[in-house]
Amino acid sequence: GEHLLWQALNNKNKMFIGAEPFISGAINLIKEVNQKQIKNIRISIDDAINILDTMADCCLSSIYILFPDPWPKKRHEKRRFIQIASINRLYEILKPDGKLYISSDDKNYISWILSLIFQSDKFEWLAESPFDWKNPYREYYGSRYEEKGMKKNRAPYFLKFKKMN
């Protein structure tokens, strides 16, 4: 919720939707929203994958997927948020030239994401140099998941894509 709160406070003219399936995380986020009287956030306590099908096509200008569960075991790969079907749906709900931001500290998941995105031909990777994936994008505000990973010597990776029209 840290990133979502920061975005909402720094972009008061935009509406934000957050998905947090863990009740304790959602409650903490709702407390912060109420305390700071933030009016441009809506929060769902459902898994983000379940929200995608309820959204209209071309309704979002940006999507942030920050440190999703990497489900590292081979037998669990089907549980990962990033799949061909979710990539297709993200493409549909993004406005023309919409941006997709993905962050993770799991190298294998980053490889998985890049592989599937390149297979889809729906998004252009906005990397301008070989090290762009090591640097957070301008609109990024850290999270506790990033901090936890860094304490365990897991470097974060930052991917930025644009919807191809």
N, C-alpha and C positions, 0 to 999 in steps of 0.2 A: 503493500500500500504506500510505501514511502515515495516511490516514483509517481504514482497516481496523484497523491496529494500535492507534490511539487508541481506537476503538470497543471493541475487545476488552479492552484494559487498563482501560477505564472502565466496562465492563459485563460483569464476570466471570461473572454469572449467565446470560448469553445466549451462544448459539452464532452464529458468523459464518462466512459462505462468501464467498470472494473469487475472482474470475476474472481472470486475467492471462495473455493469450495470448503476451506477449513473455517469452521464457525468461529474459533477464537481469533483468527486473523481478521475475519470480517467484522467481528464485534469491535476489535481495536481500531480498525479503519473507520467504522461508523462513529465511534466515540470522537475520533479526531475531526471528522467531517462536521459533526454537531458542535464540538467545542469551538472550531474555527469558523463556524457558520458558512461552510462552503456550499454553494448552491449549484455548481456545475458538475456534480458527480452523481452517477447512479451506480449502485453496487448490487451485484447478483451473488448469491451464495451457491451458485451452481458452477459446475465445471465449465470452462470457457467453450469447450468443444460442443456442449449442448446448447449454447447460446447462439452459435453461428447460424443454425437453421431458422432461428426466429427473426433474423435481421433481413432487412430489405436489401436488394442489390444496390450497389453504388451509394451506400449511406455513410461510409466512414472515410475520412481523409488520411488517417494514420492508424496503424495497429502495432502495439508493443507486446511482444512475447518475451518476458524476462525470466530467465532461469527456470524453464519448465522442467518437470521431473524427467531426467534422461532415460529412465528405465534401462539401465546399462546391460542387463542380461539379454542374450540373444532371444530367448523365449518370450521376453516381455516387450520386444520392439513394437509389437502391434498396439501397445498401450500408449506409445509416444504421441504427443499432440501433433507434431509435424508428420503428416502422412500425405500421400498424393491427394486424397479426398479433401483434407483440410486446406491444403495449398490451393486447390481449385475453388473452395468456398471462400477463402480469404481474398482471392482474386475477384470473385463475384461481388463481395460486399464492399471492396475498396472503390472509391471514386477514381475516375481517370487520373493517372499520374500519382495515385495514392502511394504512401510509403508503408513499408513493412520493416519493423525493427525487431531483431531477435538477438538476445544475449544468453550466453551459457558459459559455464566453466568446465564443460565436459567435451574434450577434443573429439571423441567418437560421435557424440551427438551433433556437434558442429559439422563434421564430415558428412553425416547422415543428412542433415538439413541441406547443405550445399548440393549434395548429390541429387536429392529429390527436387529441389528448386530448379536446378539446371535441366533435369529431365522434363520439367513441366513447360518450359518456354513461356511462362506467364509473368516472370519478374526479371528485371535487370538488376544485377548486383552493382551497387554504386561505389565499389572500391576504386580508389584512384591511385593507390600505391600498394605494394606488397604487404605493408604493415597496417593498413586501415583496420583490419579485423582486430588489432590489439588496442585500438583507441576508441573510447566511447564516442558516440555521435553527439552532436551539439545539444540535442534535446534530452540527453540522458541525465538522470539523477540516480545515484546508487541505491542499492537495496541491502537488506540484512543478509539475503542469500548470497550476494556477491561477497560481502564481508566474511561470511562463514567459509566460503570457498577459498578466499585469499588466506585466511588463517591456516588452512590446510594445504597451502602452497598450490592451489589451483588457480591459474590465471584466467580472468574473464576474457571472452571473445565477443566481439560486437559486429553484427551483420546488419547492413542496411540495403534494402531493395526498393525498387520503384516498379509499380504496376506497368506492364507493357500494354499499350492500347492497340 
